[in-house]
Amino acid sequence: FTIPLVELSVFFTRIGCPMILVELILLVYRFIFLLADTAQRLLTAQMARGGYRTRRLTLNSAGLLIRELLQRTVERYHKLTLGVQARGFNNQFRFWQPQPYAYSRRYMAETVLGWIGLLSGELLIHIYG
């Protein structure tokens, strides 16, 4: 059972939660996955190069991993910030809120009549064709 983050954000906004807190939740959630992805890539690269063969190499590789992870995370943060600013971010996240679709009686009637016409035509072609 999971609730999409956008729905949680809309819920928090509706109950009067400060917008800064909602924005922080969104950003932290995003960066958790960026951090995990970066750490996995760095660890895979270090393992491929034999970085964890001995105790000394393990400590050295762990230090390099942490340093590189922080550096790349800061770089990704700057890229994200530039991307958001380039899209015209005005310090307010906007969420798409789906509205339930209201069926039009006219379109429903046209659809039913169209189906009846197609089926009638197919039946006539099958019988006389």
Secondary structure by P-SEA (a helix, b strand, c coil): ccccaaaaaaaaaaacccaaaaaaaaaaaaaaaaaaaaaaaaaaaaaaacccccaaaaaaaaaaaaaaaaaaaaaaaaaaaaaaaaaccccbbbbbccccbbbbaaaaaaaaaaaaaaaaaaaaaaacc
